[in-house]
Amino acid sequence: MKRMTVNLSLIFLVMTALLYGRDVLANKSATSIEVPENITKGSEITIRVTVTHNANSFIHYTKWLQIMINGKEITRWDYTMGNRPEGATFTKEIKYKAEGDIEIRAEASCNIHGSAGPSTAKVLVKE
């Protein structure tokens, strides 16, 4: 009985460290943006954002992804335990018609550890 209690205590300690520890096999959700550097005015571009995170389980997952252009939110995906991203690393794409220079900001957040911070990219529009 004593040995079982010690084993259960050890399992509980390890599970707690894995689920809530900031540095134990966990990380913050991070983003990277792929866009062309230069385009012609009025062109439609594809903005590709990749999210990387070490986990995608019902208790540890990327909670949201947001894309902003010139300070305005263009789109956002919110996730829950029952509606998680398709993987620990996943990519989302949107189309955007650019009439002038744009600055893109993408950020994602882990439901436990938060965000690694936003990533940014600029697209210059040529006449």
Helices and strands as residue ranges (DSSP letters): H 2-20, E 30-34, E 38-40, E 44-52, E 62-69, E 72-78, E 90-97, E 102-110, E 119-126
